[in-house]
Amino acid sequence: MESTLAMNTLIFLGVAIIMVPLARKFGLSSVIGYIFGGIIIGPYVLKLTGKDVDGIMHASEFGVIMLLFLVGLELEPKKFWDMRKKIVGLGLTQMLLTISLLFLVFISVGWRIDIAISVAMCFALSSTAIVLQTLQEKNNLKTLAGEASFSTLLFQDIAVIPILAVLPIIANYKADHSDNKVQVLIQKLPEWLQAGTVIFGVAILILLGKYVFVPFLRYVSKSGMTELLTASSLFLVIGVSELMVAIGLSPALGAFLAGVMLANSEFRHELEAQIDPFKGLLLAVFFVSVGSTMNFNIIQQDPTFIFSTVFAVLTVKFFVLYAIGKFFKIDTPQSLFYAFALSQVGEFAFVLINYASNLYLLTPELNAQMMAVTAITMCITPFLLIINDKFITPKFIKKIPEEENDFNILDNDVSQKKIIIVGFGHFGSTVGRLLKASKVSATILDRDSDRVKLLRSYGFKVYYGDARRIPILRAAGIEDAELLVLCLDDAEDNKYIADLVREHYPKVKIFVRARNRLDAYTYLNNGIDHIYRETLGTAVDMAVDVLHETGMRKYAARRLGQRFMSIDKASIRRLAKAKEDDEILLFTTKEILQREEELLAFDNLNFDNKNWEGSSSTDDEDEEPPV
């Protein structure tokens, strides 16, 4: 049967479904499962892939772009600016040292100067896909090593632009752009100015983010159709990537910057939820395609050259990264992880090596060999990380470090409990205002885009999103949350979300708004103890004011109201158990009402002499005692 792009994609997804659970069963990274699955179905084992493997790999590289877009959404512009010294410090040092040492190694074995410098620049880059995927799986993105890795990778993505500009100069090659219809803007600039297009690209993204992206998403959200938001999310990422290509900027870097520009918008969590499934799918296909494109014929022809180059690259990059980690005062275990994680050659090397070949810097044979070296280093990295985790790092870990570090840019205040508030109408905003006044931060979700826009203008960090969907809750941080506060106007939605969270995240403590006693019964019978009836407090307040108008002292009326609320809350818990049996419920309700009257009468008897106006006591404005 003739192989097609669709059939190859089907095969790639099938092998991922089989191999990844198998790899996870043995405690291995999912990346290993993807890559080995690709090797198995590739042209050198089962030969299930056809001519479109390169096309699939090129298309699936878009998964890396989506990954960086999502990382950008997690990083607000202010935090990104705070990281600038670390990005330049770590990234520039790593690039310069790695290129210099690899250049010396290649020169020492007889390579031409132009080939040595070109390959050294290509091999100085690391794999954004592998490193970020590994950091996310291990939940290490906010550690010292994770943030150092992120900073270095970000600088490497920026460095792709000057490398693309420098390679033609090294080759002394004058490119003919007459057939290229995409990179229109950058072609009009001199080659020495092309590296500066990053500033131009950032300026464009800032303007687009503020005046185009957010208003566009607000317009779409008013339709209330989830599929349109999905389409809009993909449209933004694809559009930004193509725009960045047009001005000569790395599409992955452009997507990251677009994410940073939208990190402060109310659509942050909605975008995360919409993009994440596509990112995961395309990354899976990308890793499988890396394995399937490994050319074993090239490796067999000269294995000594291939594996000696692999060893040299991994060794040089490891020691450079480890030394940088120690220089920037990252402890030994974290420096080891940083060095092992970034020691491979990255996916952008595939593009740069092919580009160098088109400039006649590399012969077709050397091109194939360098491609093989790149793929092998990517395959080896997950195993190096396992060796580091199992055998090397445990020898250095004696105690958990107590010192605060200046790399902790991505995280919020970890000493404070993670709180999510769903619904920010009249009820929810009351809760939110009290928390804000007490300097307690919370992630707030609401699905009314006009309300979100208004509240954000007042300084509240409110995000647009439908909390009935697990991806939205996950994007808002439900996996790390300790408290979930449900304040939606629709009682059925509150019940649905409560059941959903109790099923998938049972450790999260739920505080829920109940419309009436019947809602309260349902929540109690479902194991939710923190229930707040919206009519109870206001009704009691009204009764207190009426009592005061009839002559009762203000303090006594308030105390009576508090006592009534205490008794009523206790009665709800008793009545909830009898809710299903009407006769028992009727009997219990009468019994509780009688008991309420007796208790309140007892209180009145004890305080009878000073409950009403005219008493000699002057404690009208005494503070209300704690209950």
Residue, then its C-alpha position, 0 to 999 in steps of 0.5 A: m500500500e502506498s505510504t501517505l502523510a496521513m498513514n505515516t501520522l497514524i503509524f507514528l501515533g500508534v507506536a507512541i500509544i504503545m511505547v510510552p506506557l511501556a517506557r513509563k512502566f519501566g520508570l523511563s521518560s516518555v521521550i525515550g518511549y517516543i524515540f525508540g518507537g520511532i526507531i522501531i517503525g523507521p526505515y532501518v527496522l520495520k520500514l513502516t514509514g515512507k517518503d513523508v517522514d521529513g514532512i511529518m518531522h517538519a510539521s511536528e516541529f510546530g509542537v516545539i513552537m506551541l511548547l514555548f508559547l505555553v512557557g511564555l504564558e507562564l512568565e509575565p513581562k515583569k518577571f521576564w525582564d527580571m530574568r534578563k541578566k540570567i538569560v544573557g549571563l548563562g546563555l551567552t557564557q554557554m554559547l561562547l564557551t561551547i563554540s570555542l571548545l568545540f571549534l578547538v576540538f574539531i580543528s585539532v582533528g584536522w577539520r577545515i576552519d569554516i566547517a569547524i566553526s559552522v558545526a560548533m555553532c550548530f552543536a552549541l544549541s540544546s533541545t528545547a523540546i527534550v529539556l522542557q518536556t523532561l523538566q515538566e515531567k519531573n516538575n523541575l521547571k521552578t528549581l535552580a536547575g530548571e530555571a537555569s536551563f530555561s534561561t539558557l534555552l531561551f538565549q539559544d533560541i535568540a542566538v539562532i538568528p545571528i547564526l543564520a546571519v553569520l553562516p553565509i558570511i563564513a561560506n562567502y555565499k550570496a543567496d538568491h532570494s528571488d524564489n523565496k516568497v516568505q522572508v520578504l522583510i529581512q531580505k531588504l536589510p544588509e546581512w550585518l543588520q539581520a541579527g537586529t531584527v529581534i528588536f523589531g520583532v519584539a516591538i511588533l509583538i508588544l503592539l499586537g499583544k496590547y492592541v490586537f490579540v486581547p481585543f480579538l479574544r474578547y470579541v470571540s469569547k462573547s460568542g460563547m462557543t468553545e470551538l471558536l476559542t480553540a480556533s482563535s488560539l491556534f490562529l494566534v500561534i500559527g499567525v505569530s510564527e509565520l510573522m516571525v519567519a517573515i521578518g527573520l525571527s525564530p518562530a519558536l522565539g516569536a511564539f514565546l514572546a507572544g506568550v509573554m505578551l499575553a501572560n497578563s491578559e485575562f485569557r491566559h488560562e483559556l489559551e493554555a487549556q486550548i493549546d496544550p492538547f495540540k502541543g502534546l500531540l505534535l511533540a509526541v510525533f516530533f520525538v517519534s520522527v527523530g527516532s525514525t530518521m536515524n540513518f543506521n547505514i551512515i552509522q555503520q559506514d563509520p561508527t568510530f567517527i560518529f560515536s567519537t564525535v558524539f562523545a566529544v560533543l557530550t563531554v564538552k557541553f557537559f563540562v561547560l554547563y557544569a562549570i557555568g552552574k558552579f560559577f553562578k553558585i548553583d549547588t552540585p546536584q542542580s549543576l549536574f542536572y543542568a549539565f546532563a539535561l542540556s548536553q545534547v544537540g538540539e532540534f534547531a541543529f537539523v535546520l542549521i546543518n541543512y542550511a550549512s549544506n545549502l551554502y556548500l559548507l558541508t558535503p552531503e556525506l558530512n551532512a548525514q553524519m552530523m544529522a546522525v550525531t544530533a539524533i544520537t545525542m538526543c536519544i542518549t540524553p534521557f538515559l544520562l538523566i536516569i543515570n544522574d538521578k539514580f546513581i550520581t545525584p544521591k551521593f551529593i544530596k545530604k540535606i535540603p538547602e535552606e538558603e533562598n536563591d535569586f533564580n526563583i523568578l517563575d514561582n509565586d510565594v510558595s509559603q502561601k496556600k494556592i487558592i482558586i476562586v471560581g465565579f467573581g460576581h457579587f458573592g465571589s467578589t465579596v470573598g475576593r475583596l476580603l482576601k485582597a484586603s488581607k494581602v492573600s492572593a488567589t487565582i480567579l476564574d470567570r466566564d463573563s468576558d465583560r466582567v473580567k475586563l471590568l474587574r481587571s481594570y480595578g486591579f483584580k487578577v481575574y482570568y477568563g475561563d470555564a471552570r467546568r472543564i478540567p483543562i481550564l482548572r489544570a491551567a489555573g493550577i488545580e493540581d497544586a491548589e489547596l483551596l477551591v472556592l466556588c461562587l458561581d450564580d448557577a447552583e448546578d454549575n457549582k455542584y458539577i465543578a465540586d463533583l469534578v474536583r472531588e473525583h479528580y483532585p480529592k485532596v483539594k478542600i472545597f468551599v462552596r456557595a449554596r443557594n438554599r438549604l436544599d443545596a446545602y443538603t446535597y453538598l453535605n451528603n457528597g462530603i463537602d463540609h464548607i458550605y455558605r448559604e447566600t441567603l442566611g447572612t443577609a436574612v439574619d442581618m435583616a432580623v437583627d436590624v428589625l429586633h433593634e428597631t423594636g427596642m432590643r439593644k444592638y449588641a444583644a440583637r447581634r449576639l442573638g443573630q450569631r447564636f441563631m446562625s450557629i444553631d441553624k448550621a448545626s441543624i443543617r447537618r442533622l437534616a441533611k441525613a434525613k433529606e431523602d425521607d420526607e416523614i423523618l425530615l418533617f419530624t426532625t425539622k419540627e424537633i430542631l425548630q423547637r430546639e432553636e426556640e428553646l436555646l434562644a429563649f434560654d439566651n434571652l433569659n440569661f441576658d434579659n436585664k440588659n437586652w432592651e433599651g433603657s438598661s443602665s448598661t451603655d455597651d451599644e457599640d461593644e465589639e461582637p465577641p468571637v463565636 
